Amino acid sequence: MTRFIQLHALTAYPPANLNRDDTGRPKTALLGDALRLRISSQSLKRAWRTSDVFEAAIGQGHLGTRTKLLGIELHQMLTAGGVGEEQARKWARAIAGQFGKLKADKKTEGNDDLQIEQLAHVSPTERTAADALARACAERKSEPTADELELLTRPRTAVDIAMFGRMLADTPAFNIEAAVQVAHAITVHKAAVEDDYFSAVDDLNQGLEDKGAGHIGERGYGAGLFYLYLCINRELLQHNLGGDADLTSQALQGLLHAVTQVAPTGMQNSFGSRAHASYLLAEKGDQQPRSLVQSFLKPVKPYGDRDLLALAVDALTQRRDNFDKVYGACADSRCHFDVERGEGSLAEVVAFVRA
């Protein structure tokens, strides 16, 4: 089995604000002395693993839940089962506390005492076990035992946890090392964050006394062609999935469909910035992985009849070939599709990666 799978994608987005910083403006990065638009890997991974595309390929039974609110749901189950408020709160805290430290030691406004301090990625098996324990406690009207509270496992069927890992600070024995590394996507060219000044009209204002807008505001946006790099350790992914080769293959298919078709949902209703990848290069081999972001240290600039996408593809393939010349073959085999040139297909790349 080939150890590493590397993906290099180019995706063009129209004006958008897919991933905001703390001021509400699109995230940026400085590369090659030029400002670029950026989409964080955290934003991308969440968009992929929660997408309908990913779930359709993987199935609901293989997706975990990343949450702080497990204790609140368990508390609701217990009270619905006839358990008194004080006992329900105590038992829910005991069960949810297995997945991380709780926020408070006693009841506060807003059920803070039932919330886990850090987001916990709970596998389907663990979630089922926690729910079953809450129901059992409600039926017998007694608290969970120490043995019953041993709910944590090393997930073997949760594809998103196997891919992107999880960290449980208080119980590191149940941490999972991520099998998929995702870089931040950046534009291959110099890009600027622009401001959209907008107004909204009050439909009931006939303009007889006040012709002004009902609301005015502004938001940042940017547009560009983004380069994205992923490195998949297929051996680790299969290990994380309990050695299940079929589920590993299914997971790779789901990831490829998500990477090429799913974008973060930030301000989609305002910008309608949905996009599919225009170019994807997949590489397989046991060689040490390397990104091809160096292709764009010099910002790509269209000229003559050469458009941005064609020049970016040329720069990427030239850098790939130069790496091979200097270091020797950096991959055993490759497959790609190119929408601009009408070459290849997603189905062909999926079949190549799964093989």
N, C-alpha and C positions, 0 to 999 in steps of 0.2 A: 504494500500500500504506500502510495506517495504521501510524504509527510506534510508538505506545505502546499497550500493553494493561495495564490496571490491574485487579487482583483484590482484593476485600474479602470476607473470609470470617468467619463466626461459627460456632464449633464448641464444643459443650458436652462437657466431660469429667467423668466421675464421679471419686470419690477415686482419685488416681493420683500417681506420682512419675516422670513421663515424662522429665525432664531435670534431673539432679542437679548441685548445686554441689560445692565441694571438701570439704564436710562430709557429703555424702550426702543433703542435704535439697533439696526442690524449689527451683528458682531463682525469684527474686522481682525486682520493680522497684518504685520509688516513682513514682507518677504522680498529679498532682492532689492531692497531700498524702494519698494513700491507698496502702497497700501492695497490690500486685497479684502474682499468680502469673505466671511468665514461662516461655516455651519459646524457647530460643535459635534463631536462624536456622540456625546450623551443624548443630544437632541435627535440625531439620526437613529441611534439604536432604539430609543423608545418608540419613535415613529414606526420602525420596522416591526418590532416585536408585538406591538398592539394593533397592527394593520390587519384588515380583512384578508389581504393577499397572503400574509404570513400564516394566519390562522387556517386559511383554506388549504394550504399545503401541509401544515403540521398537524392540525386537529386540536380542539380545545383541551383534550386530555393530556396534552404535552406542553402546555404553557403554564408558567408560574404566575403568581400575583405579587407585585411589589407594593407594599402598603405599610402604613403606620396604624391603620384602623382596625386590625383584626380583633382587638379586645372589645371594641364597640359592637361589632357584629356578634361576637360570642355572648356578650352581655345581653343583647336583644334576644338571642336564641334561648338563653337561660330564663329570662323573665317571661318570655312567651310560653315556656314550659312550666310556669307556675312557681318558679324559684323567687324568693323574696329579694328585694332590692339589695340589701346589704350582702347577702350570701352570693347573689348573682355577680355583684361587682368584685367580690373577693375571688370567686372561682374563675371569672373571666380574666382577671389580672394574673392569676396563677398559670393559666393556659397560655395567654398571649405573651407572658414574660419569658417563656421558653425561647422565643424568637428575638429577644432583645430587651434591653433595659427599658422599663416604663418611665413615663415622664414625671409622675408624681406619686407620693406615697399615700395620699388620701384624696377623696373626691374634691374636685374643683369645678368651676363653671365650664361647661362645654365638654365634659367627659375627658379632660386632659389626662386624668389618672389612668384611663384605659388605653391611651395611645403609646405606641412604642416610640422611643426617642429618635431612632434612625429607621429609614425605610428598610424593611426586611423583605427579601425575595423568598417567598414561600412556595414550595413545590406543590403540585396538585395532590400528591400523596400526603404531604404534611397537612395541607389544608383540609383534606377529607378526614384525616385522623383527628385534627383539632375540633372540627365540627361534630364528629361522632362522639368525642369525649364530652363535649358540652351537652349533647342530647342525653348521653348516659347519666351524667350528673343530674340533669333535670328530672329524668325518670325516677331515679332512686333517691333523689333529694339528699345527696351526700357529696362532699368535696372530692376532687380528683386525688388519687394516691400518687406517691412519689414515682412508682413504676409507670403509672399511666401518663405521667407528665414527660416521659422520655419520648418526645414527639419528633425531635430532630433526626434527620437521616442525611445520607449523602445522595442527593437526587440522581436517579438514573433514567428518568423518563422526561424530565423537564428540559425541553430543547433550548429555551431562552436562557436558562441558568447555565446549561452546559456550554452555550456559546459565549455568553457575556459575563459569566461568573457571578459569585456573590461573596460578601464578606459579613460575617457575624462576629463582631468584636469580642463579645463575651464568651463565645464558643467556637474558637478558631478551628477545632477539629472538623467542623462541618462547613468550612469555607470551600468554595469551588474555584479553581483557577480558570480564568477565561480562555477559551480555545480560539476566540476570534478577536483580533486586535483591529480597531477602527481608527483611522486618522481623522483629524478635522478636515473637512472639505474646504478648499480655498479656490478663489478665482485664478485662472491661468494668466490673467491680465490685470493691469492696474484698474482699480475700481473705486468709486466714491459713494458715500452714503448721501443721498439727496433727501430733500424735505418736500413732503406733499402737503400743501396748504389746502384745506377743504372746508366747505360749508354745507349745512343741511337746511332745507327749506321746511317751514312749518306749513303743512297742507291746509290748515284752517285759517291761516293768515292771508287775507285777501289783498293785503298791501294798501288798504285804504288809509291807514294811519301810520303804520310802520312797515317799510319795505325791506328791513334788514333780515338777515338770515336767522333761523331759529337756533343755530349752533355753528360755531367755527372751531377749527382745531388743526393740528398738524401731526404728521407721523413720518418717521424715517423709512426709507426703502432703498433697495439697490438691485441691480440686475447684472448677470454675468454667466460665464461658462466656468463651471466648477470641476476641479480634479479631486477625486476621492480614491483613497488607497485602503485596502483591507488585506490582512494576512490571517489565514486560517490554518491552524495546526490540526490537520485532520486526525492524526493519531490521538491527540489529546481530546478532541471532540468525541471520537468513538469511545475512548476510555471513560469520559464523563457520562456517556450514555450507556454505560454498563456493557460495552462491547457489542452493542446492537448495530450491525452494519447496515441493515435496512433503514433503521430510524436515522442513522447518520446520513445516509444518502438522501432521505426525505428532508432532513434538516437543511442540507446544502441546497437542495432545490428551492425550498422556501426562502432561504436567505438570498439567493440570486434573484428571485422574483421580486422580493422586497427592495433590494438594493437598486434595482434598475427601474422600479415603477412607483416607489413610495417616497414621498418627501415629508418633512415636518409640516405640521398643520398650522403653524403660526400665521395668523391673519389671512387664511385662505379665502374667507368670505369677502375680504376687502380687495384682494389682489388676484384671486383665481390662478395662482402660480403653479399649478400642477404640471409636472414634466416627467418624461421618461429619459433614461440615459441615451445619449446619441452615439456613444462609443463605449465598448467594454472589451478589455483585454484580460484573459484568464491565463495564468501560468501554473504549472505543476512541476514539482521536483523536490529533492531533499536538500538542495543548496540553501545556504543562509539567505533569508529573505532580504529584500531592499526595496524601498519606495522609489518611484520615478519622479518625485516632486522636483528634483533638480532640473527636470526638463523646462521648468517654468521660472527658474531664478531670474532669467531675463523675461520680462513681461511680453506676452505674445501681442503683436500688433497686426491687424489685417492690412493688406496693401494690394493695389491693383484688383485683380479678380479673385485673389486668394482670401477666403473668409476665415474667421477666427477659428472655427472648428477644424477645418482642414489643416491649418497651420499648427494647431495644438496637437492633432493626431501625428503629424509629421515630426514635431518636436519630441513627442513621447516615444515614438518608434525609433527615432534616431538615438535617443538616450539609451533605450533598451539595447539596441545593437552595439553601442559603444561600451556599455557595461560588459557585454558578452566578449568583446574584443580584449578588454583589459583584464577581466577576471576569469575568463572562460565562460562557458554556458551557464547562465544564472537560472536556467530552468530546463527541464527535460523535454517539455512539450508545451505548446501554446494554442489558444483558440480565441477568436475575437468576432465581434460583429461591429459594423459601421453603418449607421443609418444613412449618413450623407452619401456614401458610395453604394449603398444597397448591398453590402457584403455580409454574409453570415446571418445568423438568427439567434435569438435568445434560446430557443429550443436546442440548437446545436451546442451552445456554450454550456447549458445545463447538463446535457448528455456527457460532454467532455469532463466537466467537474465531477459528476457522479460516478464516472467509470473508475 
